[in-house]
Structure formats: C-alpha cells, structure tokens
Amino acid sequence: MTQQYFVRRREKFWGEFEAFVYGGSKQIKARPSWFPAGYRELTQDLNTARAHGFDLSIIERLNSLVLEGNQILYTRRSWPLRAIPDFVFRVFPQAVRSKWRSLASSLLIFYGLAFFFAFLCVRNPDMVYQLLGEDTVLNLEEMYDPTSAHYLTPRDASSDADMFGFYIYNNISIAFRTFAGGILAGIGSLVILCFNGVFLGAAAGCIINAGFGSTFFPFIIGHSSFELTAIVLSAQGGLLLGYGLFFTRGLSRAASLKAAGKTALPIIAGAALMLLVAACIEAFWSSRIGFPPALRYGAGIAGWVLVFAYFVFAGKGRRNPQEGR
C-alpha cells in the first residue's frame, strides 16, 4: 500500500473523526453509537501508518486523534445530576452487597468490640479510666449530665449550624482515615475500626455507670444508624483495598488494586453521604432535648430500620447498564 493511496482513501474519515472529537458534547450526543467503531478504525489506521513507515506528520496527526478519542472513550468529564439517584439507589447498595463478606467481618469486629467493652466497663467501672483516661471520662460525664448548665441551655440556630460543620469535619475525617488505612495492607483500617469499637463501648459503659443513660441514648440513637454504619463501610472499603493489594488473582498489584478500587470507591463515597446525613440529624434533631424521649427513640429506631432495609433491598433487580460490555 502506498502512502498516497492510503491518505486519499482515509482522509475523509479522519476529517470526520476530527470534527467529532473537537465538536464538543453536541457531537457526542448526536452520534454516540458511531464513535466506538470509528475509534477502532482510527487506531487501525495508526497501526497501518506505523507499520508501513509513512510520513511522520501523518503518524503524529493520527496519534493525536487517537489520544483525543481515548479521553472521550475512557474518561467522564462530568457527572450529570441524573447519575446521583442512580448512585444512591443502585450503585452504592449493590457495591456494599457484592462484598458482603468484608461487610460482615467489619460489622462483627466493630459491634463485637463495642458490646464486649461496654459489658466489661459496666461490670468493672475502674476499667473505663484505664481505657479512656480520667480527662476523657470527666468530659463525657459533663457532656451528658442533665444538671449541667450547657445541657439545660438550648442552642440557637447559628450554634446548630456551627455544630453541623464540626460534625461533618470530624466524622468524614474519621471515615477517610479509616478508608485510607486500607492501603497499609488493610491493617490501618482494621486498627482504626477496632479503636472506634472499643471507644464506643467504653464510652457507653462510662455513661451508664454515671447514671446518665437517659440523656445519652436519646441523643445518639437519632443519628447512630447513619454514622456508625458509615464508619463500618469505610473500614469495609479499606479492607477491600488491603485484600486487593495482597491477593492479586494473577493480576499485577497495581491492576489488582485498581480493580478493588472500583468497588471500594463507591462504598466510601456512599459512606461520606451517610455521614453528611448523620451530621445533619445530629446537629438539628439529636440536640433537641425538648422533644419527648419516646419520639426520639421512635425516630432512631425508624432510622435503623430504614438503613437495614436500604442495604437489603435497594437496587435489587436493577441491572447495571454497563454489565456485559
């Protein structure tokens, strides 16, 4: 094949492809099915030009078009708003369920430690000081003491907003540290998850021993379903990364880690959304001491039922449109 014949035969297609890749989103939306086949043709043209040693300017032009096409084919330049409901109601719960073993392990570790140390601290009150330290114990008791001045003083709207920002920063930073710890073979995620489980159990035991359960439990039950579940999911995502780092299933470590990230990243993104909801509830609902305990317990129980039903049923029967490609 001569260079002149090759260029004359393919020039029209190259111009068409060039107009497509530089034509913006309108061109892509107008001819979405044409592009993948066109991209394969262009790649073949580039290989042909290289194999026959054609002029460097032709190779550079084709290579530039291939790179532009690659950016369109393999990257998403925007996340449309319509993708948000799909993520919430399908992608996130399906990702969590698809790795149920890591979820079950994270739940068992976290709640197992929390209930175990709560039981130990109630039976042995001095253990609270060994686990938490005297300053932390005093702060917890003051925080939930119904006779303290700060507890009896209602917060105004600006204080609620300030606390909302604080809760977001605090909770999401914990979640991302837990997730990021997974890169250390999963050990970092495991350590942080264990620490939070022990702290929760010891804190609950401390409050029960102090006799402040009537203020502690109505406060935490409203947002606990979202917050605690999100922490467990963050650990699950981190453990998936650690597992992918060591158990590669024949892939390179980089490829195995990338594959694990395809499931782990939706999980940590969903956990962040849950922490946002938890911060909102904690700032604007949980702190409302004027609401009767029955209402607060009822709302908290409803939250737990909702979270459980969401992860069991959301997204079932809804097929991923990219499956099988």
Residue frames relative to the residue before (quaternion, step in Angstrom):
aa qw qx qy qz dx dy dz
M 1.0000 0.0000 0.0000 0.0000 0.00 0.00 0.00
T 0.3126 -0.7512 0.5519 0.1827 3.56 -0.85 0.99
Q 0.6206 -0.5576 0.4030 0.3763 3.54 -1.23 0.54
Q 0.6502 0.5336 -0.3246 0.4326 3.59 0.93 -0.87
Y 0.6695 0.4895 -0.2997 0.4715 3.58 0.92 -0.87
F 0.6380 0.5420 -0.3181 0.4451 3.58 1.00 -0.88
V 0.6880 0.4757 -0.2849 0.4683 3.58 0.84 -0.97
R 0.6583 0.5161 -0.3206 0.4444 3.60 0.91 -0.91
R 0.6968 0.4877 -0.2763 0.4476 3.58 0.98 -0.86
R 0.7891 0.3478 -0.1591 0.4807 3.61 1.03 -0.78
E 0.4468 0.7328 -0.4365 0.2697 3.61 1.23 -0.28
K 0.6479 0.5305 -0.3273 0.4377 3.58 0.91 -0.87
F 0.6624 0.4998 -0.3079 0.4655 3.57 0.96 -0.85
W 0.6389 0.5259 -0.3405 0.4464 3.60 0.93 -0.80
G 0.6523 0.5072 -0.3165 0.4659 3.57 0.97 -0.80
E 0.6373 0.5258 -0.3178 0.4652 3.56 1.07 -0.78
F 0.6689 0.4879 -0.2969 0.4757 3.55 0.97 -0.87
E 0.6292 0.5412 -0.3276 0.4515 3.57 1.01 -0.79
A 0.6507 0.5025 -0.3106 0.4771 3.57 0.98 -0.86
F 0.6320 0.5411 -0.3316 0.4447 3.57 1.07 -0.72
V 0.7395 0.4373 -0.2585 0.4418 3.61 0.68 -1.06
Y 0.7290 0.3858 -0.2416 0.5112 3.59 1.13 -0.55
G 0.5494 0.6517 -0.3779 0.3614 3.56 1.27 0.03
G 0.5182 -0.6697 0.4008 0.3496 3.57 1.29 -0.01
S 0.7870 -0.3670 0.2429 0.4324 3.52 -1.38 -0.12
K 0.5809 0.5931 -0.3881 0.4001 3.61 1.09 -0.56
Q 0.6552 0.5042 -0.3088 0.4703 3.57 0.98 -0.85
I 0.6557 0.5208 -0.3116 0.4491 3.57 0.96 -0.90
K 0.6854 0.4782 -0.2868 0.4684 3.58 0.92 -0.89
A 0.6551 0.5309 -0.3201 0.4320 3.57 1.07 -0.70
R 0.8165 0.1192 -0.0363 0.5637 3.61 1.03 -0.73
P 0.0367 0.8561 -0.5152 0.0192 3.61 0.69 0.99
S 0.6917 0.4870 -0.2925 0.4459 3.60 1.00 -0.74
W 0.6069 0.5781 -0.3519 0.4167 3.61 1.17 -0.49
F 0.6363 0.6124 -0.3350 0.3284 3.56 0.94 -0.88
P 0.6707 0.4988 -0.3500 0.4229 3.70 0.69 -0.84
A 0.6657 0.4825 -0.3069 0.4794 3.60 0.95 -0.85
G 0.6456 0.5220 -0.3143 0.4603 3.57 1.03 -0.80
Y 0.6304 0.5355 -0.3261 0.4577 3.54 1.03 -0.76
R 0.6487 0.5066 -0.3183 0.4703 3.60 1.00 -0.80
E 0.6286 0.5293 -0.3313 0.4636 3.60 1.02 -0.77
L 0.6700 0.5024 -0.3031 0.4547 3.55 0.90 -0.93
T 0.6294 0.5301 -0.3341 0.4595 3.58 0.99 -0.77
Q 0.6464 0.5098 -0.3128 0.4738 3.57 1.02 -0.81
D 0.6203 0.5349 -0.3401 0.4621 3.58 1.06 -0.75
L 0.6464 0.5180 -0.3189 0.4606 3.57 0.96 -0.84
N 0.6557 0.5031 -0.3105 0.4696 3.58 0.94 -0.84
T 0.6363 0.5269 -0.3221 0.4624 3.58 1.04 -0.79
A 0.6630 0.5090 -0.3051 0.4564 3.59 0.91 -0.93
R 0.6632 0.4922 -0.3062 0.4734 3.58 0.98 -0.78
A 0.6637 0.5238 -0.3090 0.4356 3.57 0.93 -0.92
H 0.7409 0.3925 -0.2249 0.4964 3.62 1.02 -0.74
G 0.4426 -0.7270 0.4390 0.2879 3.59 1.26 0.03
F 0.2004 0.8031 -0.5360 0.1660 3.56 1.00 0.81
D 0.7563 -0.4030 0.2744 0.4362 3.53 -1.36 0.24
L 0.5774 -0.6343 0.4023 0.3200 3.57 -1.01 0.90
S 0.6159 0.5578 -0.3565 0.4272 3.62 1.04 -0.68
I 0.6333 0.5175 -0.3299 0.4715 3.60 1.07 -0.70
I 0.6604 0.5089 -0.3041 0.4609 3.56 0.93 -0.93
E 0.6609 0.5055 -0.3123 0.4585 3.58 0.94 -0.88
R 0.6404 0.5191 -0.3345 0.4566 3.60 0.97 -0.77
L 0.6826 0.4790 -0.2892 0.4701 3.57 0.88 -0.95
N 0.6410 0.5264 -0.3261 0.4535 3.58 0.99 -0.80
S 0.6360 0.5277 -0.3208 0.4627 3.58 1.03 -0.80
L 0.6657 0.4916 -0.3006 0.4741 3.59 0.99 -0.84
V 0.6245 0.5300 -0.3378 0.4636 3.58 1.04 -0.74
L 0.6549 0.5074 -0.3153 0.4629 3.60 0.94 -0.83
E 0.6461 0.5039 -0.3227 0.4738 3.59 0.98 -0.79
G 0.6597 0.5070 -0.3031 0.4646 3.56 0.98 -0.84
N 0.6189 0.5522 -0.3360 0.4463 3.55 1.08 -0.75
Q 0.6350 0.5334 -0.3252 0.4545 3.56 1.03 -0.80
I 0.6718 0.4830 -0.2966 0.4770 3.58 1.01 -0.78
L 0.7084 0.4965 -0.2666 0.4251 3.56 0.92 -0.96
Y 0.8271 0.2786 -0.1078 0.4760 3.58 0.88 -0.91
T 0.7146 0.3444 -0.2754 0.5431 3.59 1.19 0.17
R 0.2887 -0.7157 0.6071 0.1894 3.51 -1.32 0.54
R 0.2906 -0.8017 0.4991 0.1541 3.54 -0.50 1.16
S 0.7922 0.1006 -0.0780 0.5969 3.56 1.18 -0.21
W 0.3013 -0.7156 0.5991 0.1954 3.53 -1.29 0.43
P 0.2761 -0.8056 0.4937 0.1760 3.59 -0.03 1.24
L 0.6276 -0.5685 0.3824 0.3697 3.53 -1.17 0.63
R 0.6282 0.5534 -0.3487 0.4213 3.58 1.06 -0.66
A 0.5903 0.5747 -0.3723 0.4275 3.61 1.24 -0.30
I 0.5546 0.6340 -0.3961 0.3655 3.60 1.16 -0.46
P 0.6736 0.4584 -0.3226 0.4817 3.67 0.79 -0.82
D 0.6277 0.5342 -0.3427 0.4508 3.59 1.02 -0.72
F 0.6446 0.5080 -0.3205 0.4730 3.57 1.02 -0.77
V 0.6942 0.4900 -0.2855 0.4432 3.58 0.86 -0.97
F 0.8012 0.3446 -0.1572 0.4632 3.57 0.80 -1.01
R 0.7835 0.2700 -0.1857 0.5279 3.61 1.20 -0.13
V 0.7422 0.4502 -0.2639 0.4205 3.57 0.50 -1.22
F 0.7007 0.4907 -0.2791 0.4364 3.59 0.76 -1.04
P 0.7261 0.4115 -0.2886 0.4692 3.66 0.62 -0.95
Q 0.6286 0.5291 -0.3470 0.4521 3.61 1.04 -0.66
A 0.6323 0.5260 -0.3336 0.4606 3.60 1.02 -0.76
V 0.6502 0.5105 -0.3163 0.4655 3.59 0.97 -0.84
R 0.6972 0.4743 -0.2789 0.4595 3.59 0.85 -0.96
S 0.6253 0.5677 -0.3503 0.4049 3.59 1.01 -0.72
K 0.7468 0.2807 -0.1746 0.5770 3.60 1.21 -0.44
W 0.0630 0.8636 -0.4975 0.0527 3.55 0.90 0.98
R 0.6004 0.5719 -0.3796 0.4104 3.61 1.06 -0.53
S 0.6707 0.4671 -0.3000 0.4919 3.58 0.96 -0.83
L 0.6132 0.5341 -0.3468 0.4674 3.59 1.11 -0.63
A 0.6641 0.5019 -0.3076 0.4611 3.58 0.89 -0.93
S 0.6399 0.5228 -0.3271 0.4585 3.60 1.00 -0.79
S 0.6694 0.4996 -0.2991 0.4612 3.58 0.93 -0.91
L 0.6468 0.5153 -0.3160 0.4651 3.59 0.98 -0.84
L 0.6673 0.5098 -0.3047 0.4493 3.57 0.90 -0.93
I 0.6656 0.4990 -0.3090 0.4610 3.58 0.90 -0.89
F 0.7112 0.4810 -0.2765 0.4317 3.58 0.73 -1.07
Y 0.7598 0.3713 -0.2189 0.4868 3.58 0.64 -1.09
G 0.5789 0.5723 -0.3814 0.4380 3.59 1.13 -0.52
L 0.6815 0.4663 -0.2782 0.4906 3.58 0.92 -0.93
A 0.6426 0.5378 -0.3346 0.4312 3.60 0.94 -0.87
F 0.7119 0.4366 -0.2678 0.4806 3.61 0.78 -0.95
F 0.6302 0.5432 -0.3381 0.4398 3.59 1.02 -0.76
F 0.7328 0.4096 -0.2492 0.4828 3.60 0.80 -0.95
A 0.5686 0.5479 -0.3986 0.4664 3.61 1.12 -0.41
F 0.6500 0.5091 -0.3056 0.4743 3.60 0.97 -0.87
L 0.6665 0.5022 -0.3099 0.4556 3.60 0.89 -0.91
C 0.6951 0.4818 -0.2857 0.4505 3.58 0.90 -0.90
V 0.6203 0.5124 -0.3502 0.4795 3.60 1.08 -0.57
R 0.6955 0.4593 -0.2702 0.4820 3.58 0.98 -0.83
N 0.7853 0.1602 -0.0745 0.5933 3.59 1.13 -0.66
P 0.2223 -0.8393 0.4781 0.1325 3.61 0.28 1.23
D 0.6197 0.5629 -0.3612 0.4107 3.62 1.03 -0.63
M 0.5643 0.6174 -0.3863 0.3888 3.59 1.16 -0.48
V 0.5491 0.6201 -0.3961 0.3963 3.58 1.14 -0.55
Y 0.6718 0.4978 -0.2963 0.4616 3.57 0.93 -0.88
Q 0.6451 0.5179 -0.3242 0.4587 3.58 1.05 -0.67
L 0.7118 0.4555 -0.2534 0.4708 3.55 1.03 -0.78
L 0.8087 0.3038 -0.1266 0.4875 3.58 0.85 -0.96
G 0.4307 -0.6734 0.4919 0.3450 3.57 1.04 -0.66
E 0.6161 -0.6017 0.3671 0.3517 3.55 -1.08 0.73
D 0.6511 0.5279 -0.3320 0.4326 3.62 0.91 -0.85
T 0.6627 0.5001 -0.3080 0.4646 3.59 0.93 -0.87
V 0.6347 0.5286 -0.3296 0.4573 3.58 1.00 -0.82
L 0.6643 0.5028 -0.3038 0.4622 3.58 0.91 -0.90
N 0.6507 0.5141 -0.3179 0.4596 3.60 0.99 -0.81
L 0.6532 0.5117 -0.3165 0.4597 3.57 0.98 -0.83
E 0.6636 0.5038 -0.3077 0.4595 3.58 0.92 -0.89
E 0.6614 0.4941 -0.3134 0.4692 3.58 0.97 -0.79
M 0.6315 0.5650 -0.3310 0.4153 3.57 1.01 -0.82
Y 0.8035 0.2725 -0.1236 0.5146 3.59 0.96 -0.87
D 0.3971 0.6956 -0.4917 0.3416 3.57 1.22 0.41
P 0.3601 -0.7721 0.4754 0.2195 3.64 -0.44 1.12
T 0.6683 0.4906 -0.3097 0.4656 3.62 1.22 -0.27
S 0.5038 0.6657 -0.4285 0.3456 3.61 1.24 -0.14
A 0.6229 -0.5819 0.3808 0.3581 3.55 -1.17 0.66
H 0.6779 0.4994 -0.3121 0.4400 3.61 0.90 -0.89
Y 0.6435 0.5284 -0.3359 0.4402 3.60 1.07 -0.65
L 0.7016 0.4708 -0.2592 0.4678 3.56 1.04 -0.77
T 0.6544 0.5042 -0.3118 0.4693 3.60 1.25 -0.29
P 0.3534 -0.7509 0.5113 0.2233 3.63 -0.49 1.11
R 0.4233 -0.6883 0.5263 0.2647 3.57 -1.10 0.72
D 0.3847 -0.6908 0.5502 0.2686 3.57 -1.14 0.60
A 0.7379 -0.4383 0.2817 0.4290 3.55 -1.32 0.15
S 0.6517 0.5153 -0.3295 0.4485 3.60 0.96 -0.78
S 0.6329 0.5166 -0.3318 0.4717 3.59 1.06 -0.70
D 0.6161 0.5349 -0.3415 0.4666 3.58 1.04 -0.75
A 0.6636 0.5015 -0.3065 0.4628 3.58 0.94 -0.88
D 0.6307 0.5260 -0.3297 0.4656 3.57 1.03 -0.78
M 0.6794 0.4786 -0.2907 0.4741 3.56 0.91 -0.90
F 0.5806 0.5718 -0.3695 0.4466 3.60 1.12 -0.62
G 0.6647 0.4930 -0.2929 0.4789 3.57 0.94 -0.89
F 0.6508 0.5144 -0.3176 0.4594 3.57 0.98 -0.83
Y 0.6646 0.5077 -0.3123 0.4506 3.58 0.91 -0.90
I 0.6255 0.5301 -0.3424 0.4588 3.58 0.99 -0.79
Y 0.6798 0.4915 -0.2969 0.4562 3.57 0.82 -1.01
N 0.6953 0.4883 -0.2839 0.4444 3.57 0.81 -1.00
N 0.7227 0.4601 -0.2657 0.4421 3.59 0.74 -1.04
I 0.6966 0.4636 -0.2907 0.4641 3.57 0.85 -0.92
S 0.6108 0.5336 -0.3665 0.4559 3.61 1.06 -0.60
I 0.6264 0.5176 -0.3358 0.4764 3.60 1.04 -0.74
A 0.6648 0.5193 -0.3069 0.4406 3.58 0.90 -0.95
F 0.7130 0.4462 -0.2784 0.4638 3.59 0.84 -0.90
R 0.5997 0.5244 -0.3718 0.4766 3.60 1.09 -0.51
T 0.6342 0.5256 -0.3239 0.4654 3.56 1.04 -0.82
F 0.6759 0.4867 -0.2909 0.4709 3.57 0.92 -0.90
A 0.6853 0.4965 -0.2924 0.4454 3.57 0.84 -0.98
G 0.5775 0.5961 -0.3734 0.4143 3.58 1.16 -0.52
G 0.5385 0.6440 -0.3932 0.3749 3.57 1.23 -0.35
I 0.5834 0.5896 -0.3804 0.4091 3.59 1.14 -0.52
L 0.6433 0.4723 -0.3163 0.5129 3.60 1.23 -0.38
A 0.7025 -0.4822 0.2463 0.4619 3.54 0.76 1.15
G 0.6563 -0.5200 0.3123 0.4487 3.58 1.18 0.44
I 0.5075 0.6757 -0.4150 0.3370 3.58 1.26 -0.31
G 0.6363 0.5418 -0.3366 0.4339 3.59 0.95 -0.82
S 0.6549 0.5017 -0.3099 0.4725 3.58 0.94 -0.88
L 0.6573 0.5233 -0.3048 0.4486 3.56 0.96 -0.88
V 0.6585 0.5116 -0.3094 0.4570 3.58 0.94 -0.88
I 0.6798 0.4807 -0.2961 0.4681 3.60 0.88 -0.94
L 0.6316 0.5271 -0.3325 0.4611 3.59 1.02 -0.78
C 0.6574 0.5000 -0.3064 0.4732 3.59 0.94 -0.87
F 0.6424 0.5299 -0.3273 0.4465 3.58 0.94 -0.86
N 0.6828 0.4818 -0.2938 0.4640 3.58 0.89 -0.91
G 0.6304 0.5288 -0.3341 0.4597 3.58 1.04 -0.71
V 0.6644 0.4903 -0.2982 0.4789 3.59 0.94 -0.90
F 0.6615 0.5120 -0.3138 0.4492 3.59 0.91 -0.89
L 0.6460 0.5182 -0.3251 0.4567 3.58 0.94 -0.86
G 0.6769 0.4949 -0.2963 0.4572 3.58 0.88 -0.92
A 0.6748 0.4887 -0.2965 0.4668 3.57 0.93 -0.92
A 0.6463 0.5169 -0.3257 0.4572 3.59 0.99 -0.80
A 0.6463 0.5084 -0.3200 0.4706 3.58 0.97 -0.83
G 0.6456 0.5145 -0.3155 0.4679 3.58 0.99 -0.82
C 0.6254 0.5457 -0.3222 0.4553 3.56 1.04 -0.83
I 0.6896 0.4774 -0.2813 0.4663 3.58 0.84 -0.96
I 0.6397 0.5178 -0.3286 0.4634 3.59 0.98 -0.80
N 0.6575 0.5069 -0.3104 0.4630 3.59 0.94 -0.86
A 0.6822 0.4796 -0.2888 0.4702 3.59 1.06 -0.72
G 0.4773 -0.6971 0.4226 0.3281 3.59 1.24 -0.22
F 0.5459 0.6311 -0.3873 0.3920 3.58 1.24 0.42
G 0.2633 0.8024 -0.4998 0.1923 3.60 1.15 0.47
S 0.6236 0.5674 -0.3410 0.4158 3.58 1.11 -0.65
T 0.7004 0.3938 -0.2714 0.5298 3.62 1.22 -0.30
F 0.6489 0.5523 -0.3122 0.4200 3.58 1.08 -0.76
F 0.7459 0.4406 -0.2487 0.4331 3.57 0.64 -1.10
P 0.6399 0.4945 -0.3567 0.4677 3.68 0.93 -0.62
F 0.6350 0.5316 -0.3319 0.4517 3.58 1.16 -0.60
I 0.7689 0.4051 -0.2275 0.4393 3.61 0.68 -1.04
I 0.6033 0.6127 -0.3792 0.3418 3.61 1.03 -0.64
G 0.6014 0.6015 -0.3650 0.3786 3.59 1.07 -0.62
H 0.8122 0.2480 -0.1098 0.5165 3.58 0.89 -0.91
S 0.4717 0.7247 -0.4231 0.2708 3.59 1.23 -0.27
S 0.6090 0.5725 -0.3734 0.4024 3.61 0.99 -0.72
F 0.7072 0.4333 -0.2609 0.4940 3.59 0.97 -0.82
E 0.7020 0.4924 -0.2847 0.4286 3.57 0.83 -0.97
L 0.7110 0.4512 -0.2750 0.4639 3.59 0.76 -0.99
T 0.6348 0.5191 -0.3328 0.4657 3.58 1.01 -0.76
A 0.6443 0.5227 -0.3253 0.4538 3.59 0.99 -0.78
I 0.6327 0.5199 -0.3366 0.4649 3.59 1.02 -0.73
V 0.6411 0.5100 -0.3158 0.4788 3.58 1.00 -0.83
L 0.6684 0.4968 -0.3059 0.4614 3.61 0.94 -0.84
S 0.6047 0.5436 -0.3569 0.4598 3.59 1.08 -0.63
A 0.6494 0.4944 -0.3059 0.4901 3.55 1.03 -0.81
Q 0.6116 0.5485 -0.3493 0.4507 3.58 1.01 -0.76
G 0.6612 0.5026 -0.3049 0.4660 3.59 0.90 -0.90
G 0.6598 0.5063 -0.3064 0.4630 3.58 0.98 -0.82
L 0.6483 0.5108 -0.3151 0.4685 3.58 1.00 -0.79
L 0.6145 0.5394 -0.3477 0.4588 3.60 1.07 -0.66
L 0.6385 0.5091 -0.3262 0.4761 3.58 1.01 -0.75
G 0.6645 0.5046 -0.3044 0.4595 3.56 0.91 -0.90
Y 0.6415 0.5207 -0.3188 0.4645 3.57 1.00 -0.81
G 0.6742 0.5013 -0.2927 0.4566 3.58 0.94 -0.89
L 0.6141 0.5627 -0.3460 0.4320 3.57 1.17 -0.56
F 0.7687 0.3616 -0.1810 0.4956 3.59 1.04 -0.77
F 0.7565 0.2877 -0.1707 0.5619 3.60 1.01 -0.77
T 0.0875 -0.8729 0.4799 -0.0021 3.53 0.19 1.34
R 0.2570 -0.8011 0.5024 0.1994 3.64 1.23 -0.35
G 0.7649 -0.3909 0.1799 0.4794 3.53 0.91 0.99
L 0.5970 0.5533 -0.3694 0.4482 3.60 1.24 -0.13
S 0.5757 -0.5114 0.4721 0.4292 3.54 -1.29 0.11
R 0.6387 -0.5359 0.3670 0.4127 3.59 -1.16 0.44
A 0.6383 0.5254 -0.3335 0.4531 3.59 1.00 -0.77
A 0.6770 0.4816 -0.2943 0.4724 3.58 0.92 -0.89
S 0.6406 0.5197 -0.3242 0.4631 3.60 1.02 -0.78
L 0.6547 0.5035 -0.3074 0.4726 3.58 1.00 -0.84
K 0.6367 0.5216 -0.3256 0.4653 3.57 1.04 -0.76
A 0.6478 0.5146 -0.3153 0.4648 3.57 1.00 -0.82
A 0.6485 0.5074 -0.3150 0.4720 3.58 1.00 -0.81
G 0.6444 0.5492 -0.3174 0.4271 3.56 1.05 -0.76
K 0.5762 0.6000 -0.3801 0.4043 3.60 1.14 -0.54
T 0.7082 0.3815 -0.2477 0.5400 3.58 1.17 -0.56
A 0.6672 0.5321 -0.3095 0.4194 3.58 0.96 -0.88
L 0.6583 0.5364 -0.3285 0.4135 3.62 0.92 -0.80
P 0.6422 0.4841 -0.3492 0.4809 3.66 0.91 -0.67
I 0.6264 0.5423 -0.3428 0.4428 3.59 1.06 -0.70
I 0.7011 0.4452 -0.2859 0.4780 3.61 0.83 -0.92
A 0.6122 0.5301 -0.3590 0.4640 3.62 1.09 -0.60
G 0.6606 0.4929 -0.3025 0.4787 3.58 0.99 -0.81
A 0.6212 0.5369 -0.3375 0.4604 3.57 1.06 -0.75
A 0.6313 0.5287 -0.3313 0.4606 3.59 1.03 -0.76
L 0.6360 0.5124 -0.3271 0.4754 3.60 1.03 -0.76
M 0.6445 0.5161 -0.3218 0.4634 3.58 1.00 -0.80
L 0.6520 0.5030 -0.3161 0.4711 3.59 1.03 -0.74
L 0.5931 0.5475 -0.3604 0.4675 3.57 1.14 -0.56
V 0.6464 0.4983 -0.3033 0.4918 3.58 1.01 -0.86
A 0.6515 0.5248 -0.3144 0.4487 3.58 0.94 -0.90
A 0.6523 0.5136 -0.3163 0.4590 3.59 0.96 -0.84
C 0.6338 0.5303 -0.3232 0.4611 3.56 1.03 -0.78
I 0.6719 0.4862 -0.2932 0.4755 3.58 0.92 -0.93
E 0.6682 0.5214 -0.3046 0.4345 3.57 0.91 -0.94
A 0.7116 0.4666 -0.2628 0.4547 3.57 0.95 -0.88
F 0.8213 0.2967 -0.1179 0.4729 3.58 0.85 -0.95
W 0.7483 0.3412 -0.2217 0.5239 3.62 1.21 -0.18
S 0.7084 0.4939 -0.2879 0.4140 3.57 0.64 -1.13
S 0.6943 0.4933 -0.2753 0.4459 3.58 1.04 -0.73
R 0.5354 0.6275 -0.4107 0.3886 3.61 1.25 -0.07
I 0.1537 -0.8347 0.5251 0.0622 3.58 0.10 1.30
G 0.5788 0.6057 -0.3787 0.3932 3.59 1.22 -0.28
F 0.5732 0.5817 -0.3880 0.4272 3.58 1.21 -0.36
P 0.5227 -0.6464 0.4410 0.3384 3.62 -0.92 0.78
P 0.6087 -0.5896 0.3827 0.3680 3.62 -1.02 0.73
A 0.6199 0.5565 -0.3579 0.4219 3.58 0.99 -0.78
L 0.6537 0.5087 -0.3094 0.4670 3.58 0.99 -0.81
R 0.6743 0.4970 -0.2941 0.4602 3.56 0.95 -0.88
Y 0.6468 0.4918 -0.3192 0.4877 3.59 1.00 -0.77
G 0.6454 0.5307 -0.3230 0.4443 3.58 0.96 -0.84
A 0.6606 0.4955 -0.3040 0.4751 3.56 0.97 -0.86
G 0.6502 0.5227 -0.3171 0.4510 3.57 1.01 -0.79
I 0.6500 0.5038 -0.3094 0.4775 3.57 0.97 -0.86
A 0.6292 0.5287 -0.3294 0.4648 3.57 1.01 -0.81
G 0.6301 0.5402 -0.3280 0.4512 3.58 1.05 -0.75
W 0.6596 0.4993 -0.3050 0.4719 3.58 0.97 -0.84
V 0.6409 0.5117 -0.3238 0.4717 3.58 0.98 -0.81
L 0.6481 0.5287 -0.3136 0.4495 3.58 0.96 -0.88
V 0.6699 0.4944 -0.3017 0.4645 3.59 0.89 -0.94
F 0.6499 0.5145 -0.3156 0.4618 3.58 0.93 -0.87
A 0.6855 0.4787 -0.2879 0.4670 3.59 0.84 -0.97
Y 0.6134 0.5688 -0.3457 0.4251 3.58 1.03 -0.75
F 0.7444 0.4071 -0.2395 0.4720 3.57 0.76 -0.99
V 0.6392 0.5078 -0.3379 0.4684 3.59 1.16 -0.36
F 0.8333 0.2737 -0.0961 0.4706 3.59 0.81 -0.98
A 0.5868 0.6100 -0.3926 0.3598 3.65 1.01 -0.64
G 0.8310 0.2248 -0.1780 0.4766 3.54 -0.94 0.93
K 0.4774 0.6622 -0.4576 0.3525 3.60 1.19 0.00
G 0.8121 0.2341 -0.1919 0.4989 3.53 -0.95 0.92
R 0.6232 0.4999 -0.3483 0.4903 3.58 1.29 -0.01
R 0.2781 -0.8068 0.5054 0.1278 3.54 -0.36 1.27
N 0.4892 -0.6332 0.5186 0.3013 3.52 -1.11 0.76
P 0.4290 -0.7369 0.4513 0.2633 3.63 -0.58 1.05
Q 0.6911 0.4587 -0.2890 0.4779 3.60 1.20 -0.34
E 0.4493 0.6813 -0.4659 0.3418 3.58 1.25 0.01
G 0.7962 0.3003 -0.2368 0.4689 3.52 -1.09 0.79
R 0.5508 0.5979 -0.4169 0.4066 3.59 1.22 0.03
